[in-house]
Amino acid sequence: MQLYYSPTAVTAMLQTMNTKDIVNQTVLVVVGCSFFIFFIIATRFRQNVIAKIGIT
């Protein structure tokens, strides 16, 4: 079974796929950066709390 696509349909499909990929990558980068920053802040906060309590 062969599927025949017109060039415009293929181009449109590729464009929508590219847009989705770009959006997904942007979301991943934003989420990754937010998580990384949160992780750094949480680690420093934990170290400060541990230092204040005096438990090492």
C-alpha distance matrix in Angstrom:
0.0 3.8 6.7 9.9 13.2 16.6 19.0 21.2 18.7 17.9 21.7 22.4 20.1 21.8 25.2 24.9 23.7 26.7 29.0 28.1 28.6 31.9 33.0 32.2 34.0 37.0 37.2 37.1 39.8 42.0 41.7 42.4 45.4 46.8 46.5 48.1 51.0 51.4 51.5 54.2 56.2 56.0 57.0 60.0 61.0 61.0 63.0 65.5 65.9 66.4 68.9 70.8 70.9 72.0 69.5 67.9
3.8 0.0 3.8 6.5 9.8 13.2 15.4 17.9 15.6 14.7 18.4 19.5 17.5 19.0 22.4 22.5 21.5 24.2 26.7 26.2 26.7 29.8 31.2 30.6 32.3 35.1 35.7 35.7 38.2 40.4 40.5 41.1 44.0 45.5 45.4 46.9 49.7 50.4 50.6 53.1 55.2 55.2 56.2 59.0 60.1 60.3 62.3 64.7 65.2 65.8 68.2 70.1 70.5 71.5 69.1 67.5
6.7 3.8 0.0 3.8 6.5 10.1 12.5 14.5 12.0 11.4 15.2 16.0 14.1 16.0 19.2 19.2 18.6 21.4 23.6 23.3 24.1 27.0 28.3 28.1 29.9 32.5 33.1 33.5 35.9 37.9 38.1 39.0 41.7 43.2 43.3 44.9 47.5 48.2 48.7 51.1 53.1 53.2 54.4 57.1 58.2 58.5 60.6 62.8 63.4 64.1 66.5 68.3 68.7 69.9 67.7 66.2
9.9 6.5 3.8 0.0 3.8 6.7 9.5 11.7 9.9 9.8 13.3 14.5 13.4 15.2 18.1 18.7 18.6 21.1 23.2 23.5 24.4 27.0 28.4 28.7 30.3 32.7 33.6 34.2 36.4 38.4 39.0 39.9 42.4 43.9 44.3 45.8 48.3 49.2 49.8 52.1 54.0 54.4 55.7 58.2 59.3 59.8 61.8 63.9 64.7 65.6 67.8 69.5 70.2 71.3 69.3 67.8
13.2 9.8 6.5 3.8 0.0 3.8 6.3 8.1 6.2 6.3 9.7 10.8 10.2 12.1 14.7 15.4 15.8 18.0 20.0 20.6 21.7 24.0 25.4 26.0 27.7 29.8 30.9 31.8 33.8 35.6 36.4 37.5 39.7 41.3 42.0 43.4 45.7 46.7 47.5 49.7 51.5 52.1 53.5 55.8 56.9 57.7 59.6 61.6 62.4 63.5 65.6 67.3 68.0 69.3 67.4 65.9
16.6 13.2 10.1 6.7 3.8 0.0 3.8 5.4 5.3 6.4 8.7 10.0 10.7 12.5 14.3 15.6 16.6 18.4 20.1 21.3 22.6 24.3 25.9 27.0 28.5 30.3 31.7 32.8 34.5 36.2 37.4 38.5 40.5 42.1 43.1 44.5 46.5 47.7 48.7 50.7 52.4 53.3 54.7 56.9 58.0 59.0 60.9 62.7 63.6 64.8 66.8 68.4 69.4 70.7 68.9 67.5
19.0 15.4 12.5 9.5 6.3 3.8 0.0 3.8 5.4 5.1 6.1 8.5 9.8 10.4 12.1 14.2 15.2 16.2 18.1 19.8 20.8 22.2 24.1 25.4 26.5 28.2 30.0 31.1 32.4 34.3 35.7 36.7 38.4 40.2 41.4 42.5 44.5 46.0 47.0 48.7 50.5 51.6 52.9 54.9 56.2 57.3 59.0 60.8 62.0 63.2 65.0 66.6 67.8 69.0 67.3 65.7
21.2 17.9 14.5 11.7 8.1 5.4 3.8 0.0 3.8 5.4 5.0 6.0 8.5 9.8 10.3 12.2 14.0 15.1 16.2 18.2 19.7 20.7 22.3 24.0 25.4 26.6 28.3 29.8 31.2 32.6 34.2 35.5 37.1 38.6 40.0 41.3 43.1 44.5 45.7 47.5 49.1 50.2 51.7 53.6 54.7 56.0 57.8 59.4 60.5 61.9 63.7 65.2 66.4 67.8 66.3 64.9
18.7 15.6 12.0 9.9 6.2 5.3 5.4 3.8 0.0 3.8 5.4 5.0 6.1 8.5 9.8 10.5 12.1 14.1 15.2 16.4 18.1 19.8 21.0 22.3 24.1 25.6 26.8 28.2 30.0 31.4 32.6 34.0 35.9 37.3 38.4 40.0 41.9 43.0 44.2 46.2 47.7 48.6 50.2 52.3 53.2 54.3 56.3 58.0 58.9 60.3 62.3 63.7 64.7 66.1 64.5 63.2
17.9 14.7 11.4 9.8 6.3 6.4 5.1 5.4 3.8 0.0 3.8 5.4 5.1 6.1 8.5 9.9 10.4 12.1 14.1 15.3 16.3 18.1 19.8 20.8 22.2 24.1 25.5 26.5 28.2 30.0 31.2 32.2 34.2 35.9 36.8 38.1 40.2 41.5 42.4 44.4 46.2 47.0 48.4 50.5 51.7 52.7 54.5 56.4 57.4 58.6 60.5 62.1 63.1 64.4 62.7 61.2
21.7 18.4 15.2 13.3 9.7 8.7 6.1 5.0 5.4 3.8 0.0 3.8 5.4 5.1 6.0 8.6 9.8 10.3 12.1 14.1 15.1 16.2 18.1 19.6 20.7 22.2 24.1 25.3 26.6 28.3 29.9 30.9 32.5 34.3 35.6 36.7 38.6 40.1 41.2 42.9 44.6 45.7 47.1 49.1 50.3 51.5 53.3 54.9 56.1 57.4 59.2 60.8 62.0 63.2 61.7 60.2
22.4 19.5 16.0 14.5 10.8 10.0 8.5 6.0 5.0 5.4 3.8 0.0 3.8 5.5 5.0 6.2 8.5 9.8 10.5 12.2 14.1 15.2 16.4 18.1 19.8 20.9 22.4 24.0 25.5 26.8 28.3 29.8 31.4 32.8 34.2 35.7 37.4 38.6 40.0 41.8 43.3 44.3 46.0 47.9 48.9 50.2 52.1 53.7 54.7 56.1 58.0 59.4 60.5 62.0 60.5 59.2
20.1 17.5 14.1 13.4 10.2 10.7 9.8 8.5 6.1 5.1 5.4 3.8 0.0 3.8 5.4 5.2 6.1 8.5 9.9 10.6 12.2 14.2 15.3 16.3 18.1 19.9 21.0 22.2 24.1 25.7 26.7 28.0 30.0 31.4 32.4 34.0 36.0 37.1 38.2 40.2 41.8 42.6 44.2 46.3 47.3 48.3 50.3 52.1 53.0 54.2 56.3 57.8 58.7 60.1 58.4 57.1
21.8 19.0 16.0 15.2 12.1 12.5 10.4 9.8 8.5 6.1 5.1 5.5 3.8 0.0 3.8 5.5 5.0 6.0 8.5 9.8 10.3 12.1 14.1 15.0 16.1 18.1 19.7 20.6 22.1 24.1 25.4 26.3 28.1 29.9 31.0 32.1 34.2 35.6 36.5 38.4 40.2 41.1 42.5 44.5 45.8 46.8 48.6 50.4 51.5 52.7 54.6 56.2 57.3 58.5 56.9 55.4
25.2 22.4 19.2 18.1 14.7 14.3 12.1 10.3 9.8 8.5 6.0 5.0 5.4 3.8 0.0 3.8 5.4 5.0 6.1 8.5 9.7 10.4 12.2 14.0 15.1 16.3 18.2 19.7 20.9 22.4 24.0 25.2 26.8 28.4 29.8 31.1 32.8 34.2 35.5 37.2 38.8 40.0 41.5 43.3 44.5 45.8 47.6 49.2 50.3 51.8 53.5 55.0 56.2 57.6 56.2 54.8
24.9 22.5 19.2 18.7 15.4 15.6 14.2 12.2 10.5 9.9 8.6 6.2 5.2 5.5 3.8 0.0 3.8 5.4 5.0 6.1 8.5 9.8 10.4 12.1 14.1 15.2 16.3 18.1 19.8 21.0 22.2 23.8 25.6 26.8 28.1 29.8 31.5 32.5 33.9 35.9 37.3 38.2 40.0 41.9 42.8 44.1 46.1 47.6 48.6 50.1 52.0 53.3 54.4 55.9 54.5 53.2
23.7 21.5 18.6 18.6 15.8 16.6 15.2 14.0 12.1 10.4 9.8 8.5 6.1 5.0 5.4 3.8 0.0 3.8 5.4 5.1 6.1 8.6 9.8 10.4 12.1 14.1 15.2 16.2 18.1 19.8 20.8 21.9 24.1 25.5 26.5 27.9 30.0 31.1 32.1 34.2 35.9 36.6 38.1 40.3 41.3 42.3 44.3 46.1 47.0 48.2 50.2 51.8 52.8 54.1 52.4 51.1
26.7 24.2 21.4 21.1 18.0 18.4 16.2 15.1 14.1 12.1 10.3 9.8 8.5 6.0 5.0 5.4 3.8 0.0 3.8 5.4 5.0 6.1 8.5 9.7 10.4 12.1 14.1 15.1 16.3 18.2 19.7 20.6 22.2 24.1 25.3 26.4 28.3 29.8 30.9 32.6 34.3 35.5 36.8 38.7 40.0 41.2 42.9 44.6 45.9 47.1 48.8 50.5 51.7 52.9 51.4 49.9
29.0 26.7 23.6 23.2 20.0 20.1 18.1 16.2 15.2 14.1 12.1 10.5 9.9 8.5 6.1 5.0 5.4 3.8 0.0 3.8 5.4 5.1 6.1 8.5 9.8 10.5 12.2 14.1 15.2 16.4 18.1 19.6 21.0 22.4 24.0 25.4 26.9 28.3 29.8 31.5 32.9 34.1 35.8 37.5 38.5 40.0 41.8 43.3 44.4 46.0 47.7 49.1 50.4 51.8 50.5 49.2
28.1 26.2 23.3 23.5 20.6 21.3 19.8 18.2 16.4 15.3 14.1 12.2 10.6 9.8 8.5 6.1 5.1 5.4 3.8 0.0 3.8 5.5 5.1 6.0 8.5 9.8 10.4 12.0 14.1 15.2 16.2 17.8 19.8 20.9 22.1 23.8 25.6 26.6 27.9 30.0 31.4 32.2 33.9 36.0 36.8 38.0 40.1 41.7 42.5 44.0 45.9 47.3 48.4 49.9 48.3 47.2
28.6 26.7 24.1 24.4 21.7 22.6 20.8 19.7 18.1 16.3 15.1 14.1 12.2 10.3 9.7 8.5 6.1 5.0 5.4 3.8 0.0 3.8 5.4 5.0 6.0 8.5 9.8 10.3 12.1 14.1 15.1 16.0 18.0 19.7 20.6 21.9 24.0 25.3 26.2 28.2 29.9 30.8 32.2 34.3 35.5 36.5 38.3 40.1 41.2 42.4 44.3 45.9 47.0 48.2 46.7 45.2
31.9 29.8 27.0 27.0 24.0 24.3 22.2 20.7 19.8 18.1 16.2 15.2 14.2 12.1 10.4 9.8 8.6 6.1 5.1 5.5 3.8 0.0 3.8 5.4 5.1 6.1 8.6 9.8 10.5 12.2 14.1 15.0 16.4 18.2 19.7 20.7 22.4 24.0 25.3 26.8 28.5 29.8 31.2 32.9 34.2 35.6 37.3 38.8 40.1 41.5 43.1 44.7 46.0 47.3 46.0 44.6
33.0 31.2 28.3 28.4 25.4 25.9 24.1 22.3 21.0 19.8 18.1 16.4 15.3 14.1 12.2 10.4 9.8 8.5 6.1 5.1 5.4 3.8 0.0 3.8 5.5 5.1 6.1 8.5 9.9 10.5 12.1 13.9 15.3 16.4 18.1 19.7 21.1 22.3 23.9 25.7 26.9 28.1 29.9 31.7 32.5 34.0 36.0 37.3 38.4 40.0 41.8 43.1 44.3 45.9 44.6 43.5
32.2 30.6 28.1 28.7 26.0 27.0 25.4 24.0 22.3 20.8 19.6 18.1 16.3 15.0 14.0 12.1 10.4 9.7 8.5 6.0 5.0 5.4 3.8 0.0 3.8 5.4 5.1 6.1 8.6 9.9 10.4 11.9 14.1 15.3 16.1 17.9 19.9 20.8 21.9 24.1 25.6 26.3 28.0 30.1 31.0 32.1 34.1 35.8 36.7 38.0 40.0 41.5 42.5 43.9 42.4 41.2
34.0 32.3 29.9 30.3 27.7 28.5 26.5 25.4 24.1 22.2 20.7 19.8 18.1 16.1 15.1 14.1 12.1 10.4 9.8 8.5 6.0 5.1 5.5 3.8 0.0 3.8 5.4 5.0 6.1 8.5 9.8 10.2 12.1 14.1 15.1 16.0 18.1 19.6 20.5 22.2 24.1 25.2 26.4 28.4 29.7 30.9 32.5 34.3 35.5 36.8 38.5 40.1 41.4 42.5 41.1 39.7
37.0 35.1 32.5 32.7 29.8 30.3 28.2 26.6 25.6 24.1 22.2 20.9 19.9 18.1 16.3 15.2 14.1 12.1 10.5 9.8 8.5 6.1 5.1 5.4 3.8 0.0 3.8 5.4 5.1 6.1 8.5 9.7 10.6 12.2 14.1 15.1 16.5 18.1 19.6 21.1 22.5 23.9 25.5 27.1 28.3 29.8 31.5 32.9 34.2 35.8 37.3 38.8 40.2 41.6 40.5 39.2
37.2 35.7 33.1 33.6 30.9 31.7 30.0 28.3 26.8 25.5 24.1 22.4 21.0 19.7 18.2 16.3 15.2 14.1 12.2 10.4 9.8 8.6 6.1 5.1 5.4 3.8 0.0 3.8 5.5 5.2 6.0 8.3 9.9 10.5 12.0 14.0 15.4 16.2 17.9 19.9 21.0 22.0 23.9 25.8 26.5 27.9 30.0 31.4 32.3 33.9 35.8 37.0 38.2 39.8 38.6 37.5
37.1 35.7 33.5 34.2 31.8 32.8 31.1 29.8 28.2 26.5 25.3 24.0 22.2 20.6 19.7 18.1 16.2 15.1 14.1 12.0 10.3 9.8 8.5 6.1 5.0 5.4 3.8 0.0 3.8 5.5 5.2 5.8 8.5 9.8 10.3 11.9 14.1 15.1 16.0 18.1 19.8 20.5 22.0 24.1 25.2 26.2 28.1 29.9 30.9 32.1 34.0 35.6 36.7 38.0 36.5 35.2
39.8 38.2 35.9 36.4 33.8 34.5 32.4 31.2 30.0 28.2 26.6 25.5 24.1 22.1 20.9 19.8 18.1 16.3 15.2 14.1 12.1 10.5 9.9 8.6 6.1 5.1 5.5 3.8 0.0 3.8 5.5 5.0 6.0 8.5 9.8 10.3 12.1 14.0 15.0 16.4 18.2 19.5 20.8 22.5 23.9 25.3 26.8 28.4 29.9 31.2 32.7 34.3 35.8 36.9 35.7 34.3
42.0 40.4 37.9 38.4 35.6 36.2 34.3 32.6 31.4 30.0 28.3 26.8 25.7 24.1 22.4 21.0 19.8 18.2 16.4 15.2 14.1 12.2 10.5 9.9 8.5 6.1 5.2 5.5 3.8 0.0 3.8 5.4 5.2 6.1 8.5 9.8 10.6 12.1 14.0 15.4 16.5 18.0 19.9 21.3 22.2 24.0 25.8 27.0 28.2 30.0 31.5 32.8 34.3 35.7 34.8 33.7
41.7 40.5 38.1 39.0 36.4 37.4 35.7 34.2 32.6 31.2 29.9 28.3 26.7 25.4 24.0 22.2 20.8 19.7 18.1 16.2 15.1 14.1 12.1 10.4 9.8 8.5 6.0 5.2 5.5 3.8 0.0 3.8 5.5 5.1 6.0 8.5 10.0 10.4 12.0 14.2 15.3 16.0 18.0 20.0 20.6 21.9 24.1 25.5 26.4 27.9 29.8 31.1 32.3 33.8 32.6 31.6
42.4 41.1 39.0 39.9 37.5 38.5 36.7 35.5 34.0 32.2 30.9 29.8 28.0 26.3 25.2 23.8 21.9 20.6 19.6 17.8 16.0 15.0 13.9 11.9 10.2 9.7 8.3 5.8 5.0 5.4 3.8 0.0 3.8 5.5 5.1 6.0 8.6 9.8 10.3 12.3 14.2 15.0 16.3 18.4 19.7 20.7 22.4 24.2 25.4 26.6 28.3 30.0 31.2 32.4 31.0 29.6
45.4 44.0 41.7 42.4 39.7 40.5 38.4 37.1 35.9 34.2 32.5 31.4 30.0 28.1 26.8 25.6 24.1 22.2 21.0 19.8 18.0 16.4 15.3 14.1 12.1 10.6 9.9 8.5 6.0 5.2 5.5 3.8 0.0 3.8 5.4 5.0 6.1 8.4 9.7 10.6 12.2 14.0 15.2 16.6 18.1 19.7 21.1 22.5 24.1 25.5 26.9 28.5 30.1 31.2 30.3 29.0
46.8 45.5 43.2 43.9 41.3 42.1 40.2 38.6 37.3 35.9 34.3 32.8 31.4 29.9 28.4 26.8 25.5 24.1 22.4 20.9 19.7 18.2 16.4 15.3 14.1 12.2 10.5 9.8 8.5 6.1 5.1 5.5 3.8 0.0 3.8 5.5 5.2 6.0 8.5 10.0 10.6 12.0 14.1 15.5 16.2 18.0 19.9 21.0 22.2 24.0 25.5 26.7 28.2 29.8 28.9 28.1
46.5 45.4 43.3 44.3 42.0 43.1 41.4 40.0 38.4 36.8 35.6 34.2 32.4 31.0 29.8 28.1 26.5 25.3 24.0 22.1 20.6 19.7 18.1 16.1 15.1 14.1 12.0 10.3 9.8 8.5 6.0 5.1 5.4 3.8 0.0 3.8 5.5 5.0 6.0 8.6 9.8 10.2 12.0 14.2 14.9 16.0 18.1 19.7 20.6 22.0 23.9 25.3 26.4 27.8 26.6 25.6
48.1 46.9 44.9 45.8 43.4 44.5 42.5 41.3 40.0 38.1 36.7 35.7 34.0 32.1 31.1 29.8 27.9 26.4 25.4 23.8 21.9 20.7 19.7 17.9 16.0 15.1 14.0 11.9 10.3 9.8 8.5 6.0 5.0 5.5 3.8 0.0 3.8 5.4 5.0 6.3 8.7 9.8 10.5 12.4 14.1 15.2 16.6 18.4 19.9 21.0 22.5 24.3 25.7 26.7 25.5 24.1
51.0 49.7 47.5 48.3 45.7 46.5 44.5 43.1 41.9 40.2 38.6 37.4 36.0 34.2 32.8 31.5 30.0 28.3 26.9 25.6 24.0 22.4 21.1 19.9 18.1 16.5 15.4 14.1 12.1 10.6 10.0 8.6 6.1 5.2 5.5 3.8 0.0 3.8 5.4 5.1 6.2 8.5 9.9 10.7 12.1 14.1 15.4 16.5 18.2 19.9 21.0 22.5 24.2 25.5 24.8 23.8
51.4 50.4 48.2 49.2 46.7 47.7 46.0 44.5 43.0 41.5 40.1 38.6 37.1 35.6 34.2 32.5 31.1 29.8 28.3 26.6 25.3 24.0 22.3 20.8 19.6 18.1 16.2 15.1 14.0 12.1 10.4 9.8 8.4 6.0 5.0 5.4 3.8 0.0 3.8 5.5 5.1 6.0 8.5 9.9 10.3 12.0 14.1 15.2 16.2 18.0 19.7 20.8 22.2 23.8 23.0 22.3
51.5 50.6 48.7 49.8 47.5 48.7 47.0 45.7 44.2 42.4 41.2 40.0 38.2 36.5 35.5 33.9 32.1 30.9 29.8 27.9 26.2 25.3 23.9 21.9 20.5 19.6 17.9 16.0 15.0 14.0 12.0 10.3 9.7 8.5 6.0 5.0 5.4 3.8 0.0 3.8 5.5 5.1 6.1 8.6 9.7 10.4 12.2 14.2 15.2 16.2 18.1 19.8 20.9 22.1 20.8 19.7
54.2 53.1 51.1 52.1 49.7 50.7 48.7 47.5 46.2 44.4 42.9 41.8 40.2 38.4 37.2 35.9 34.2 32.6 31.5 30.0 28.2 26.8 25.7 24.1 22.2 21.1 19.9 18.1 16.4 15.4 14.2 12.3 10.6 10.0 8.6 6.3 5.1 5.5 3.8 0.0 3.8 5.5 5.2 6.2 8.5 9.9 10.6 12.3 14.2 15.3 16.4 18.3 20.0 20.8 20.1 18.8
56.2 55.2 53.1 54.0 51.5 52.4 50.5 49.1 47.7 46.2 44.6 43.3 41.8 40.2 38.8 37.3 35.9 34.3 32.9 31.4 29.9 28.5 26.9 25.6 24.1 22.5 21.0 19.8 18.2 16.5 15.3 14.2 12.2 10.6 9.8 8.7 6.2 5.1 5.5 3.8 0.0 3.8 5.5 5.2 6.0 8.5 9.9 10.5 12.1 14.1 15.1 16.3 18.2 19.6 19.3 18.7
56.0 55.2 53.2 54.4 52.1 53.3 51.6 50.2 48.6 47.0 45.7 44.3 42.6 41.1 40.0 38.2 36.6 35.5 34.1 32.2 30.8 29.8 28.1 26.3 25.2 23.9 22.0 20.5 19.5 18.0 16.0 15.0 14.0 12.0 10.2 9.8 8.5 6.0 5.1 5.5 3.8 0.0 3.8 5.5 5.0 6.0 8.5 9.8 10.4 12.1 14.0 15.2 16.3 17.9 17.0 16.7
57.0 56.2 54.4 55.7 53.5 54.7 52.9 51.7 50.2 48.4 47.1 46.0 44.2 42.5 41.5 40.0 38.1 36.8 35.8 33.9 32.2 31.2 29.9 28.0 26.4 25.5 23.9 22.0 20.8 19.9 18.0 16.3 15.2 14.1 12.0 10.5 9.9 8.5 6.1 5.2 5.5 3.8 0.0 3.8 5.4 5.1 6.2 8.6 9.9 10.5 12.1 14.2 15.3 16.1 15.1 14.0
60.0 59.0 57.1 58.2 55.8 56.9 54.9 53.6 52.3 50.5 49.1 47.9 46.3 44.5 43.3 41.9 40.3 38.7 37.5 36.0 34.3 32.9 31.7 30.1 28.4 27.1 25.8 24.1 22.5 21.3 20.0 18.4 16.6 15.5 14.2 12.4 10.7 9.9 8.6 6.2 5.2 5.5 3.8 0.0 3.8 5.4 5.0 6.1 8.6 9.8 10.3 12.2 14.2 15.0 14.8 14.0
61.0 60.1 58.2 59.3 56.9 58.0 56.2 54.7 53.2 51.7 50.3 48.9 47.3 45.8 44.5 42.8 41.3 40.0 38.5 36.8 35.5 34.2 32.5 31.0 29.7 28.3 26.5 25.2 23.9 22.2 20.6 19.7 18.1 16.2 14.9 14.1 12.1 10.3 9.7 8.5 6.0 5.0 5.4 3.8 0.0 3.8 5.5 5.1 6.2 8.6 9.8 10.5 12.3 14.0 14.0 14.1
61.0 60.3 58.5 59.8 57.7 59.0 57.3 56.0 54.3 52.7 51.5 50.2 48.3 46.8 45.8 44.1 42.3 41.2 40.0 38.0 36.5 35.6 34.0 32.1 30.9 29.8 27.9 26.2 25.3 24.0 21.9 20.7 19.7 18.0 16.0 15.2 14.1 12.0 10.4 9.9 8.5 6.0 5.1 5.4 3.8 0.0 3.8 5.4 5.1 6.1 8.5 9.8 10.5 11.9 11.1 11.1
63.0 62.3 60.6 61.8 59.6 60.9 59.0 57.8 56.3 54.5 53.3 52.1 50.3 48.6 47.6 46.1 44.3 42.9 41.8 40.1 38.3 37.3 36.0 34.1 32.5 31.5 30.0 28.1 26.8 25.8 24.1 22.4 21.1 19.9 18.1 16.6 15.4 14.1 12.2 10.6 9.9 8.5 6.2 5.0 5.5 3.8 0.0 3.8 5.5 5.1 6.0 8.5 9.9 10.2 9.8 9.1
65.5 64.7 62.8 63.9 61.6 62.7 60.8 59.4 58.0 56.4 54.9 53.7 52.1 50.4 49.2 47.6 46.1 44.6 43.3 41.7 40.1 38.8 37.3 35.8 34.3 32.9 31.4 29.9 28.4 27.0 25.5 24.2 22.5 21.0 19.7 18.4 16.5 15.2 14.2 12.3 10.5 9.8 8.6 6.1 5.1 5.4 3.8 0.0 3.8 5.5 5.0 6.1 8.6 9.7 10.6 10.9
65.9 65.2 63.4 64.7 62.4 63.6 62.0 60.5 58.9 57.4 56.1 54.7 53.0 51.5 50.3 48.6 47.0 45.9 44.4 42.5 41.2 40.1 38.4 36.7 35.5 34.2 32.3 30.9 29.9 28.2 26.4 25.4 24.1 22.2 20.6 19.9 18.2 16.2 15.2 14.2 12.1 10.4 9.9 8.6 6.2 5.1 5.5 3.8 0.0 3.8 5.4 5.1 6.1 8.4 8.9 10.3
66.4 65.8 64.1 65.6 63.5 64.8 63.2 61.9 60.3 58.6 57.4 56.1 54.2 52.7 51.8 50.1 48.2 47.1 46.0 44.0 42.4 41.5 40.0 38.0 36.8 35.8 33.9 32.1 31.2 30.0 27.9 26.6 25.5 24.0 22.0 21.0 19.9 18.0 16.2 15.3 14.1 12.1 10.5 9.8 8.6 6.1 5.1 5.5 3.8 0.0 3.8 5.5 5.2 5.9 5.5 6.5
68.9 68.2 66.5 67.8 65.6 66.8 65.0 63.7 62.3 60.5 59.2 58.0 56.3 54.6 53.5 52.0 50.2 48.8 47.7 45.9 44.3 43.1 41.8 40.0 38.5 37.3 35.8 34.0 32.7 31.5 29.8 28.3 26.9 25.5 23.9 22.5 21.0 19.7 18.1 16.4 15.1 14.0 12.1 10.3 9.8 8.5 6.0 5.0 5.4 3.8 0.0 3.8 5.5 5.0 6.6 7.2
70.8 70.1 68.3 69.5 67.3 68.4 66.6 65.2 63.7 62.1 60.8 59.4 57.8 56.2 55.0 53.3 51.8 50.5 49.1 47.3 45.9 44.7 43.1 41.5 40.1 38.8 37.0 35.6 34.3 32.8 31.1 30.0 28.5 26.7 25.3 24.3 22.5 20.8 19.8 18.3 16.3 15.2 14.2 12.2 10.5 9.8 8.5 6.1 5.1 5.5 3.8 0.0 3.8 5.4 8.1 10.1
70.9 70.5 68.7 70.2 68.0 69.4 67.8 66.4 64.7 63.1 62.0 60.5 58.7 57.3 56.2 54.4 52.8 51.7 50.4 48.4 47.0 46.0 44.3 42.5 41.4 40.2 38.2 36.7 35.8 34.3 32.3 31.2 30.1 28.2 26.4 25.7 24.2 22.2 20.9 20.0 18.2 16.3 15.3 14.2 12.3 10.5 9.9 8.6 6.1 5.2 5.5 3.8 0.0 3.8 5.7 8.8
72.0 71.5 69.9 71.3 69.3 70.7 69.0 67.8 66.1 64.4 63.2 62.0 60.1 58.5 57.6 55.9 54.1 52.9 51.8 49.9 48.2 47.3 45.9 43.9 42.5 41.6 39.8 38.0 36.9 35.7 33.8 32.4 31.2 29.8 27.8 26.7 25.5 23.8 22.1 20.8 19.6 17.9 16.1 15.0 14.0 11.9 10.2 9.7 8.4 5.9 5.0 5.4 3.8 0.0 3.8 6.3
69.5 69.1 67.7 69.3 67.4 68.9 67.3 66.3 64.5 62.7 61.7 60.5 58.4 56.9 56.2 54.5 52.4 51.4 50.5 48.3 46.7 46.0 44.6 42.4 41.1 40.5 38.6 36.5 35.7 34.8 32.6 31.0 30.3 28.9 26.6 25.5 24.8 23.0 20.8 20.1 19.3 17.0 15.1 14.8 14.0 11.1 9.8 10.6 8.9 5.5 6.6 8.1 5.7 3.8 0.0 3.8
67.9 67.5 66.2 67.8 65.9 67.5 65.7 64.9 63.2 61.2 60.2 59.2 57.1 55.4 54.8 53.2 51.1 49.9 49.2 47.2 45.2 44.6 43.5 41.2 39.7 39.2 37.5 35.2 34.3 33.7 31.6 29.6 29.0 28.1 25.6 24.1 23.8 22.3 19.7 18.8 18.7 16.7 14.0 14.0 14.1 11.1 9.1 10.9 10.3 6.5 7.2 10.1 8.8 6.3 3.8 0.0
